[in-house]
Structures are given as C-alpha cells and as structure tokens.
C-alpha cells in the first residue's frame, strides 16, 4: 500500500464518518440521554487521554513517575479553584522539581 493510497483511504473514511453524522435524524439527537452523553463525552475523552499520556510507558507498561506527581499537583490546584494558568504552572513546577530531584 502506497502512502497516497493510505491518505486517500483515510480521507474517504473521514468523509463517510462526517456523512454518517449528518444522516442521523434530528429527532434522535433531541433525546435527553443523547444530549447528556454529548455533554459528558468530551470530558471522558480528555480524562482518558490525560491518563494515557501521564502513565503510559513506551512498551505498554504503566509508569509512575514525575508526570503523575505533577498531575496530582494540578488536581490539588483545581480543587482549590485556582486559575487555569496557576494550575498549569503548578503542574509544570512540581514535575520539574521531581525530575530535578531524580524522580
């Protein structure tokens, strides 16, 4: 399979997925369960991506290192209702501090 064939196949798949979304009847999108899932799905996906990037090793193993400590610091800052930049700064500083200490 050539690269251009793979690109074309991916583009066609994306286009078909977009068409499938447009083909859903509007009445089914107005259901309360669908509306609730549409609100919660982005949060769940972001949490899953964050967990994967924080604890995944290169060979599929779980790694507990300074990234997890930085994530926990960000969580504490969020619980304390800190502004977004303070949350990010806390995560960066704690992660960097742990790595500097050999963690």
Backbone as XML, in Angstrom:
<?xml version="1.0"?>
<chain id="A" units="angstrom">
  <residue number="1" name="UNK">
    <atom name="N" x="0.860" y="-1.178" z="0.000"/>
    <atom name="CA" x="0.000" y="0.000" z="0.000"/>
    <atom name="C" x="0.902" y="1.235" z="0.000"/>
  </residue>
  <residue number="2" name="UNK">
    <atom name="N" x="0.648" y="2.129" z="-0.935"/>
    <atom name="CA" x="1.450" y="3.343" z="-1.008"/>
    <atom name="C" x="0.924" y="4.379" z="-0.019"/>
  </residue>
  <residue number="3" name="UNK">
    <atom name="N" x="1.736" y="5.376" z="0.218"/>
    <atom name="CA" x="1.353" y="6.436" z="1.152"/>
    <atom name="C" x="0.134" y="7.196" z="0.648"/>
  </residue>
  <residue number="4" name="UNK">
    <atom name="N" x="0.108" y="7.491" z="-0.635"/>
    <atom name="CA" x="-1.017" y="8.261" z="-1.169"/>
    <atom name="C" x="-2.317" y="7.475" z="-1.124"/>
  </residue>
  <residue number="5" name="UNK">
    <atom name="N" x="-2.215" y="6.168" z="-1.313"/>
    <atom name="CA" x="-3.414" y="5.331" z="-1.200"/>
    <atom name="C" x="-3.943" y="5.362" z="0.231"/>
  </residue>
  <residue number="6" name="UNK">
    <atom name="N" x="-3.044" y="5.280" z="1.195"/>
    <atom name="CA" x="-3.451" y="5.336" z="2.606"/>
    <atom name="C" x="-4.061" y="6.694" z="2.936"/>
  </residue>
  <residue number="7" name="UNK">
    <atom name="N" x="-3.494" y="7.770" z="2.399"/>
    <atom name="CA" x="-4.048" y="9.112" z="2.627"/>
    <atom name="C" x="-5.440" y="9.221" z="2.017"/>
  </residue>
  <residue number="8" name="UNK">
    <atom name="N" x="-5.605" y="8.715" z="0.805"/>
    <atom name="CA" x="-6.913" y="8.750" z="0.150"/>
    <atom name="C" x="-7.948" y="7.917" z="0.891"/>
  </residue>
  <residue number="9" name="UNK">
    <atom name="N" x="-7.530" y="6.753" z="1.371"/>
    <atom name="CA" x="-8.432" y="5.902" z="2.132"/>
    <atom name="C" x="-8.842" y="6.571" z="3.438"/>
  </residue>
  <residue number="10" name="UNK">
    <atom name="N" x="-7.902" y="7.218" z="4.101"/>
    <atom name="CA" x="-8.215" y="7.930" z="5.342"/>
    <atom name="C" x="-9.155" y="9.099" z="5.081"/>
  </residue>
  <residue number="11" name="UNK">
    <atom name="N" x="-8.909" y="9.848" z="4.010"/>
    <atom name="CA" x="-9.779" y="10.976" z="3.664"/>
    <atom name="C" x="-11.196" y="10.491" z="3.357"/>
  </residue>
  <residue number="12" name="UNK">
    <atom name="N" x="-11.311" y="9.394" z="2.623"/>
    <atom name="CA" x="-12.637" y="8.853" z="2.310"/>
    <atom name="C" x="-13.337" y="8.377" z="3.581"/>
  </residue>
  <residue number="13" name="UNK">
    <atom name="N" x="-12.597" y="7.758" z="4.485"/>
    <atom name="CA" x="-13.190" y="7.313" z="5.743"/>
    <atom name="C" x="-13.684" y="8.481" z="6.580"/>
  </residue>
  <residue number="14" name="UNK">
    <atom name="N" x="-12.898" y="9.559" z="6.621"/>
    <atom name="CA" x="-13.323" y="10.754" z="7.367"/>
    <atom name="C" x="-14.571" y="11.373" z="6.736"/>
  </residue>
  <residue number="15" name="UNK">
    <atom name="N" x="-14.609" y="11.416" z="5.427"/>
    <atom name="CA" x="-15.769" y="11.978" z="4.737"/>
    <atom name="C" x="-17.012" y="11.132" z="5.006"/>
  </residue>
  <residue number="16" name="UNK">
    <atom name="N" x="-16.864" y="9.814" z="4.975"/>
    <atom name="CA" x="-18.006" y="8.939" z="5.243"/>
    <atom name="C" x="-18.468" y="9.057" z="6.700"/>
  </residue>
  <residue number="17" name="UNK">
    <atom name="N" x="-17.539" y="9.226" z="7.618"/>
    <atom name="CA" x="-17.923" y="9.411" z="9.017"/>
    <atom name="C" x="-18.699" y="10.713" z="9.184"/>
  </residue>
  <residue number="18" name="UNK">
    <atom name="N" x="-18.279" y="11.755" z="8.466"/>
    <atom name="CA" x="-18.993" y="13.036" z="8.514"/>
    <atom name="C" x="-20.393" y="12.873" z="7.914"/>
  </residue>
  <residue number="19" name="UNK">
    <atom name="N" x="-20.509" y="12.161" z="6.808"/>
    <atom name="CA" x="-21.823" y="11.918" z="6.203"/>
    <atom name="C" x="-22.725" y="11.111" z="7.126"/>
  </residue>
  <residue number="20" name="UNK">
    <atom name="N" x="-22.153" y="10.150" z="7.833"/>
    <atom name="CA" x="-22.938" y="9.346" z="8.754"/>
    <atom name="C" x="-23.512" y="10.224" z="9.860"/>
  </residue>
  <residue number="21" name="UNK">
    <atom name="N" x="-22.721" y="11.180" z="10.351"/>
    <atom name="CA" x="-23.216" y="12.102" z="11.370"/>
    <atom name="C" x="-24.342" y="12.981" z="10.854"/>
  </residue>
  <residue number="22" name="UNK">
    <atom name="N" x="-24.265" y="13.381" z="9.595"/>
    <atom name="CA" x="-25.321" y="14.215" z="9.009"/>
    <atom name="C" x="-26.578" y="13.411" z="8.696"/>
  </residue>
  <residue number="23" name="UNK">
    <atom name="N" x="-26.438" y="12.100" z="8.563"/>
    <atom name="CA" x="-27.583" y="11.261" z="8.225"/>
    <atom name="C" x="-28.432" y="10.900" z="9.448"/>
  </residue>
  <residue number="24" name="UNK">
    <atom name="N" x="-27.949" y="11.203" z="10.648"/>
    <atom name="CA" x="-28.713" y="10.897" z="11.859"/>
    <atom name="C" x="-29.929" y="11.817" z="11.915"/>
  </residue>
  <residue number="25" name="UNK">
    <atom name="N" x="-31.116" y="11.273" z="12.124"/>
    <atom name="CA" x="-32.317" y="12.120" z="12.175"/>
    <atom name="C" x="-32.247" y="13.094" z="13.363"/>
  </residue>
  <residue number="26" name="UNK">
    <atom name="N" x="-32.653" y="14.345" z="13.157"/>
    <atom name="CA" x="-32.600" y="15.342" z="14.236"/>
    <atom name="C" x="-33.420" y="14.948" z="15.465"/>
  </residue>
  <residue number="27" name="UNK">
    <atom name="N" x="-34.475" y="14.180" z="15.262"/>
    <atom name="CA" x="-35.305" y="13.794" z="16.406"/>
    <atom name="C" x="-34.539" y="12.896" z="17.383"/>
  </residue>
  <residue number="28" name="UNK">
    <atom name="N" x="-33.627" y="12.092" z="16.872"/>
    <atom name="CA" x="-32.864" y="11.229" z="17.776"/>
    <atom name="C" x="-31.814" y="12.013" z="18.555"/>
  </residue>
  <residue number="29" name="UNK">
    <atom name="N" x="-31.388" y="13.154" z="18.023"/>
    <atom name="CA" x="-30.404" y="13.982" z="18.727"/>
    <atom name="C" x="-31.031" y="14.803" z="19.848"/>
  </residue>
  <residue number="30" name="UNK">
    <atom name="N" x="-32.348" y="14.905" z="19.856"/>
    <atom name="CA" x="-33.039" y="15.695" z="20.873"/>
    <atom name="C" x="-33.371" y="14.893" z="22.127"/>
  </residue>
  <residue number="31" name="UNK">
    <atom name="N" x="-33.089" y="13.620" z="22.130"/>
    <atom name="CA" x="-33.373" y="12.794" z="23.298"/>
    <atom name="C" x="-32.496" y="13.224" z="24.472"/>
  </residue>
  <residue number="32" name="UNK">
    <atom name="N" x="-33.028" y="13.186" z="25.694"/>
    <atom name="CA" x="-32.243" y="13.619" z="26.867"/>
    <atom name="C" x="-30.974" y="12.797" z="27.087"/>
  </residue>
  <residue number="33" name="UNK">
    <atom name="N" x="-31.028" y="11.497" z="26.852"/>
    <atom name="CA" x="-29.850" y="10.667" z="27.046"/>
    <atom name="C" x="-28.738" y="11.052" z="26.063"/>
  </residue>
  <residue number="34" name="UNK">
    <atom name="N" x="-29.109" y="11.279" z="24.816"/>
    <atom name="CA" x="-28.119" y="11.661" z="23.803"/>
    <atom name="C" x="-27.510" y="13.017" z="24.135"/>
  </residue>
  <residue number="35" name="UNK">
    <atom name="N" x="-28.325" y="13.956" z="24.582"/>
    <atom name="CA" x="-27.813" y="15.276" z="24.966"/>
    <atom name="C" x="-26.844" y="15.163" z="26.139"/>
  </residue>
  <residue number="36" name="UNK">
    <atom name="N" x="-27.192" y="14.336" z="27.125"/>
    <atom name="CA" x="-26.322" y="14.172" z="28.300"/>
    <atom name="C" x="-24.999" y="13.522" z="27.900"/>
  </residue>
  <residue number="37" name="UNK">
    <atom name="N" x="-25.060" y="12.514" z="27.049"/>
    <atom name="CA" x="-23.834" y="11.864" z="26.589"/>
    <atom name="C" x="-22.973" y="12.824" z="25.769"/>
  </residue>
  <residue number="38" name="UNK">
    <atom name="N" x="-23.600" y="13.664" z="24.978"/>
    <atom name="CA" x="-22.841" y="14.626" z="24.170"/>
    <atom name="C" x="-22.105" y="15.631" z="25.047"/>
  </residue>
  <residue number="39" name="UNK">
    <atom name="N" x="-22.670" y="15.934" z="26.213"/>
    <atom name="CA" x="-22.007" y="16.865" z="27.136"/>
    <atom name="C" x="-20.863" y="16.169" z="27.865"/>
  </residue>
  <residue number="40" name="UNK">
    <atom name="N" x="-21.040" y="14.904" z="28.239"/>
    <atom name="CA" x="-20.048" y="14.198" z="29.052"/>
    <atom name="C" x="-18.932" y="13.545" z="28.239"/>
  </residue>
  <residue number="41" name="UNK">
    <atom name="N" x="-19.162" y="13.263" z="26.980"/>
    <atom name="CA" x="-18.172" y="12.548" z="26.179"/>
    <atom name="C" x="-16.842" y="13.287" z="26.043"/>
  </residue>
  <residue number="42" name="UNK">
    <atom name="N" x="-16.813" y="14.594" z="25.756"/>
    <atom name="CA" x="-15.512" y="15.270" z="25.664"/>
    <atom name="C" x="-14.712" y="15.221" z="26.959"/>
  </residue>
  <residue number="43" name="UNK">
    <atom name="N" x="-15.387" y="15.313" z="28.103"/>
    <atom name="CA" x="-14.687" y="15.247" z="29.392"/>
    <atom name="C" x="-14.074" y="13.862" z="29.582"/>
  </residue>
  <residue number="44" name="UNK">
    <atom name="N" x="-14.813" y="12.830" z="29.253"/>
    <atom name="CA" x="-14.301" y="11.469" z="29.397"/>
    <atom name="C" x="-13.123" y="11.214" z="28.469"/>
  </residue>
  <residue number="45" name="UNK">
    <atom name="N" x="-13.206" y="11.702" z="27.235"/>
    <atom name="CA" x="-12.096" y="11.519" z="26.295"/>
    <atom name="C" x="-10.853" y="12.265" z="26.753"/>
  </residue>
  <residue number="46" name="UNK">
    <atom name="N" x="-11.019" y="13.481" z="27.256"/>
    <atom name="CA" x="-9.874" y="14.249" z="27.738"/>
    <atom name="C" x="-9.240" y="13.574" z="28.952"/>
  </residue>
  <residue number="47" name="UNK">
    <atom name="N" x="-10.060" y="13.047" z="29.851"/>
    <atom name="CA" x="-9.527" y="12.339" z="31.016"/>
    <atom name="C" x="-8.759" y="11.093" z="30.589"/>
  </residue>
  <residue number="48" name="UNK">
    <atom name="N" x="-9.281" y="10.371" z="29.618"/>
    <atom name="CA" x="-8.594" y="9.171" z="29.144"/>
    <atom name="C" x="-7.268" y="9.516" z="28.479"/>
  </residue>
  <residue number="49" name="UNK">
    <atom name="N" x="-7.246" y="10.557" z="27.665"/>
    <atom name="CA" x="-6.001" y="10.978" z="27.019"/>
    <atom name="C" x="-4.981" y="11.452" z="28.046"/>
  </residue>
  <residue number="50" name="UNK">
    <atom name="N" x="-5.442" y="12.179" z="29.068"/>
    <atom name="CA" x="-4.540" y="12.646" z="30.112"/>
    <atom name="C" x="-3.940" y="11.470" z="30.865"/>
  </residue>
  <residue number="51" name="UNK">
    <atom name="N" x="-4.753" y="10.509" z="31.225"/>
    <atom name="CA" x="-4.251" y="9.330" z="31.937"/>
    <atom name="C" x="-3.267" y="8.548" z="31.081"/>
  </residue>
  <residue number="52" name="UNK">
    <atom name="N" x="-3.567" y="8.409" z="29.808"/>
    <atom name="CA" x="-2.685" y="7.662" z="28.910"/>
    <atom name="C" x="-1.342" y="8.361" z="28.771"/>
  </residue>
  <residue number="53" name="UNK">
    <atom name="N" x="-1.363" y="9.669" z="28.575"/>
    <atom name="CA" x="-0.113" y="10.410" z="28.412"/>
    <atom name="C" x="0.685" y="10.488" z="29.715"/>
  </residue>
  <residue number="54" name="UNK">
    <atom name="N" x="0.009" y="10.402" z="30.845"/>
    <atom name="CA" x="0.683" y="10.527" z="32.131"/>
    <atom name="C" x="1.317" y="9.216" z="32.572"/>
  </residue>
  <residue number="55" name="UNK">
    <atom name="N" x="0.650" y="8.103" z="32.358"/>
    <atom name="CA" x="1.103" y="6.845" z="32.957"/>
    <atom name="C" x="1.509" y="5.770" z="31.971"/>
  </residue>
  <residue number="56" name="UNK">
    <atom name="N" x="1.540" y="6.057" z="30.682"/>
    <atom name="CA" x="1.881" y="5.020" z="29.710"/>
    <atom name="C" x="3.371" y="5.005" z="29.442"/>
  </residue>
  <residue number="57" name="UNK">
    <atom name="N" x="3.944" y="3.810" z="29.494"/>
    <atom name="CA" x="5.336" y="3.634" z="29.129"/>
    <atom name="C" x="5.452" y="3.346" z="27.641"/>
  </residue>
  <residue number="58" name="UNK">
    <atom name="N" x="6.643" y="3.352" z="27.136"/>
    <atom name="CA" x="6.856" y="3.127" z="25.709"/>
    <atom name="C" x="6.514" y="1.730" z="25.245"/>
  </residue>
  <residue number="59" name="UNK">
    <atom name="N" x="6.566" y="0.770" z="26.141"/>
    <atom name="CA" x="6.312" y="-0.619" z="25.764"/>
    <atom name="C" x="4.976" y="-1.142" z="26.274"/>
  </residue>
  <residue number="60" name="UNK">
    <atom name="N" x="4.047" y="-0.228" z="26.573"/>
    <atom name="CA" x="2.721" y="-0.626" z="27.013"/>
    <atom name="C" x="2.595" y="-0.871" z="28.504"/>
  </residue>
  <residue number="61" name="UNK">
    <atom name="N" x="3.613" y="-0.545" z="29.257"/>
    <atom name="CA" x="3.562" y="-0.728" z="30.702"/>
    <atom name="C" x="3.085" y="0.552" z="31.382"/>
  </residue>
  <residue number="62" name="UNK">
    <atom name="N" x="2.685" y="0.429" z="32.622"/>
    <atom name="CA" x="2.271" y="1.585" z="33.410"/>
    <atom name="C" x="3.509" y="2.132" z="34.119"/>
  </residue>
  <residue number="63" name="UNK">
    <atom name="N" x="3.740" y="3.434" z="33.968"/>
    <atom name="CA" x="4.900" y="4.082" z="34.558"/>
    <atom name="C" x="4.418" y="5.143" z="35.536"/>
  </residue>
  <residue number="64" name="UNK">
    <atom name="N" x="4.885" y="5.078" z="36.757"/>
    <atom name="CA" x="4.549" y="6.074" z="37.767"/>
    <atom name="C" x="5.801" y="6.908" z="38.012"/>
  </residue>
  <residue number="65" name="UNK">
    <atom name="N" x="5.813" y="8.139" z="37.495"/>
    <atom name="CA" x="6.988" y="8.987" z="37.634"/>
    <atom name="C" x="6.571" y="10.416" z="37.948"/>
  </residue>
  <residue number="66" name="UNK">
    <atom name="N" x="7.425" y="11.366" z="37.629"/>
    <atom name="CA" x="7.188" y="12.766" z="37.975"/>
    <atom name="C" x="5.942" y="13.332" z="37.293"/>
  </residue>
  <residue number="67" name="UNK">
    <atom name="N" x="5.560" y="12.788" z="36.148"/>
    <atom name="CA" x="4.361" y="13.283" z="35.465"/>
    <atom name="C" x="3.115" y="13.078" z="36.312"/>
  </residue>
  <residue number="68" name="UNK">
    <atom name="N" x="3.045" y="11.954" z="37.000"/>
    <atom name="CA" x="1.890" y="11.668" z="37.854"/>
    <atom name="C" x="1.850" y="12.628" z="39.039"/>
  </residue>
  <residue number="69" name="UNK">
    <atom name="N" x="3.007" y="12.937" z="39.606"/>
    <atom name="CA" x="3.062" y="13.880" z="40.725"/>
    <atom name="C" x="2.621" y="15.273" z="40.257"/>
  </residue>
  <residue number="70" name="UNK">
    <atom name="N" x="3.032" y="15.670" z="39.061"/>
    <atom name="CA" x="2.600" y="16.950" z="38.503"/>
    <atom name="C" x="1.103" y="16.983" z="38.245"/>
  </residue>
  <residue number="71" name="UNK">
    <atom name="N" x="0.558" y="15.880" z="37.784"/>
    <atom name="CA" x="-0.887" y="15.796" z="37.564"/>
    <atom name="C" x="-1.638" y="15.901" z="38.884"/>
  </residue>
  <residue number="72" name="UNK">
    <atom name="N" x="-1.110" y="15.254" z="39.916"/>
    <atom name="CA" x="-1.741" y="15.357" z="41.229"/>
    <atom name="C" x="-1.682" y="16.791" z="41.761"/>
  </residue>
  <residue number="73" name="UNK">
    <atom name="N" x="-0.574" y="17.489" z="41.515"/>
    <atom name="CA" x="-0.470" y="18.891" z="41.926"/>
    <atom name="C" x="-1.497" y="19.748" z="41.185"/>
  </residue>
  <residue number="74" name="UNK">
    <atom name="N" x="-1.683" y="19.468" z="39.909"/>
    <atom name="CA" x="-2.700" y="20.196" z="39.148"/>
    <atom name="C" x="-4.089" y="19.899" z="39.694"/>
  </residue>
  <residue number="75" name="UNK">
    <atom name="N" x="-4.329" y="18.667" z="40.079"/>
    <atom name="CA" x="-5.624" y="18.306" z="40.663"/>
    <atom name="C" x="-5.880" y="19.047" z="41.965"/>
  </residue>
  <residue number="76" name="UNK">
    <atom name="N" x="-4.845" y="19.161" z="42.797"/>
    <atom name="CA" x="-4.994" y="19.906" z="44.051"/>
    <atom name="C" x="-5.287" y="21.367" z="43.755"/>
  </residue>
  <residue number="77" name="UNK">
    <atom name="N" x="-4.597" y="21.941" z="42.774"/>
    <atom name="CA" x="-4.839" y="23.339" z="42.410"/>
    <atom name="C" x="-6.267" y="23.527" z="41.892"/>
  </residue>
  <residue number="78" name="UNK">
    <atom name="N" x="-6.766" y="22.543" z="41.162"/>
    <atom name="CA" x="-8.145" y="22.627" z="40.669"/>
    <atom name="C" x="-9.147" y="22.554" z="41.813"/>
  </residue>
  <residue number="79" name="UNK">
    <atom name="N" x="-8.887" y="21.683" z="42.775"/>
    <atom name="CA" x="-9.783" y="21.572" z="43.929"/>
    <atom name="C" x="-9.806" y="22.882" z="44.706"/>
  </residue>
  <residue number="80" name="UNK">
    <atom name="N" x="-8.665" y="23.565" z="44.759"/>
    <atom name="CA" x="-8.583" y="24.856" z="45.443"/>
    <atom name="C" x="-9.105" y="26.009" z="44.579"/>
  </residue>
  <residue number="81" name="UNK">
    <atom name="N" x="-9.640" y="25.679" z="43.416"/>
    <atom name="CA" x="-10.230" y="26.643" z="42.476"/>
    <atom name="C" x="-9.234" y="27.705" z="42.016"/>
  </residue>
  <residue number="82" name="UNK">
    <atom name="N" x="-8.032" y="27.267" z="41.735"/>
    <atom name="CA" x="-7.004" y="28.172" z="41.222"/>
    <atom name="C" x="-7.295" y="28.491" z="39.753"/>
  </residue>
  <residue number="83" name="UNK">
    <atom name="N" x="-6.843" y="29.652" z="39.264"/>
    <atom name="CA" x="-6.993" y="29.968" z="37.838"/>
    <atom name="C" x="-6.214" y="28.964" z="36.970"/>
  </residue>
  <residue number="84" name="UNK">
    <atom name="N" x="-6.598" y="28.890" z="35.717"/>
    <atom name="CA" x="-6.027" y="27.889" z="34.806"/>
    <atom name="C" x="-4.506" y="27.991" z="34.718"/>
  </residue>
  <residue number="85" name="UNK">
    <atom name="N" x="-3.987" y="29.202" z="34.582"/>
    <atom name="CA" x="-2.539" y="29.353" z="34.465"/>
    <atom name="C" x="-1.815" y="28.910" z="35.730"/>
  </residue>
  <residue number="86" name="UNK">
    <atom name="N" x="-2.422" y="29.096" z="36.876"/>
    <atom name="CA" x="-1.824" y="28.623" z="38.131"/>
    <atom name="C" x="-1.833" y="27.098" z="38.160"/>
  </residue>
  <residue number="87" name="UNK">
    <atom name="N" x="-2.893" y="26.485" z="37.674"/>
    <atom name="CA" x="-2.973" y="25.020" z="37.620"/>
    <atom name="C" x="-1.858" y="24.472" z="36.732"/>
  </residue>
  <residue number="88" name="UNK">
    <atom name="N" x="-1.708" y="25.046" z="35.552"/>
    <atom name="CA" x="-0.662" y="24.590" z="34.627"/>
    <atom name="C" x="0.717" y="24.855" z="35.229"/>
  </residue>
  <residue number="89" name="UNK">
    <atom name="N" x="0.897" y="26.030" z="35.812"/>
    <atom name="CA" x="2.184" y="26.355" z="36.421"/>
    <atom name="C" x="2.539" y="25.421" z="37.557"/>
  </residue>
  <residue number="90" name="UNK">
    <atom name="N" x="1.560" y="25.075" z="38.379"/>
    <atom name="CA" x="1.810" y="24.133" z="39.479"/>
    <atom name="C" x="2.234" y="22.781" z="38.943"/>
  </residue>
  <residue number="91" name="UNK">
    <atom name="N" x="1.553" y="22.315" z="37.917"/>
    <atom name="CA" x="1.908" y="21.018" z="37.336"/>
    <atom name="C" x="3.321" y="21.042" z="36.764"/>
  </residue>
  <residue number="92" name="UNK">
    <atom name="N" x="3.656" y="22.116" z="36.073"/>
    <atom name="CA" x="4.996" y="22.222" z="35.455"/>
    <atom name="C" x="6.068" y="22.289" z="36.529"/>
  </residue>
  <residue number="93" name="UNK">
    <atom name="N" x="5.877" y="23.157" z="37.527"/>
    <atom name="CA" x="6.889" y="23.324" z="38.557"/>
    <atom name="C" x="7.093" y="22.061" z="39.393"/>
  </residue>
  <residue number="94" name="UNK">
    <atom name="N" x="6.007" y="21.393" z="39.766"/>
    <atom name="CA" x="6.137" y="20.179" z="40.560"/>
    <atom name="C" x="6.777" y="19.066" z="39.743"/>
  </residue>
  <residue number="95" name="UNK">
    <atom name="N" x="6.399" y="18.927" z="38.487"/>
    <atom name="CA" x="7.009" y="17.910" z="37.639"/>
    <atom name="C" x="8.503" y="18.179" z="37.467"/>
  </residue>
  <residue number="96" name="UNK">
    <atom name="N" x="8.847" y="19.441" z="37.172"/>
    <atom name="CA" x="10.262" y="19.793" z="37.002"/>
    <atom name="C" x="11.038" y="19.580" z="38.298"/>
  </residue>
  <residue number="97" name="UNK">
    <atom name="N" x="10.425" y="19.935" z="39.432"/>
    <atom name="CA" x="11.090" y="19.737" z="40.714"/>
    <atom name="C" x="11.349" y="18.264" z="41.009"/>
  </residue>
  <residue number="98" name="UNK">
    <atom name="N" x="10.352" y="17.409" z="40.724"/>
    <atom name="CA" x="10.526" y="15.973" z="40.933"/>
    <atom name="C" x="11.618" y="15.404" z="40.029"/>
  </residue>
  <residue number="99" name="UNK">
    <atom name="N" x="11.654" y="15.864" z="38.793"/>
    <atom name="CA" x="12.687" y="15.370" z="37.872"/>
    <atom name="C" x="14.066" y="15.865" z="38.302"/>
  </residue>
  <residue number="100" name="UNK">
    <atom name="N" x="14.141" y="17.097" z="38.825"/>
    <atom name="CA" x="15.428" y="17.608" z="39.278"/>
    <atom name="C" x="15.936" y="16.836" z="40.492"/>
  </residue>
  <residue number="101" name="UNK">
    <atom name="N" x="14.998" y="16.349" z="41.306"/>
    <atom name="CA" x="15.375" y="15.572" z="42.488"/>
    <atom name="C" x="15.618" y="14.095" z="42.161"/>
  </residue>
  <residue number="102" name="UNK">
    <atom name="N" x="15.458" y="13.747" z="40.895"/>
    <atom name="CA" x="15.740" y="12.377" z="40.483"/>
    <atom name="C" x="14.527" y="11.480" z="40.399"/>
  </residue>
  <residue number="103" name="UNK">
    <atom name="N" x="13.323" y="12.058" z="40.354"/>
    <atom name="CA" x="12.105" y="11.253" z="40.344"/>
    <atom name="C" x="11.575" y="10.919" z="39.017"/>
  </residue>
</chain>
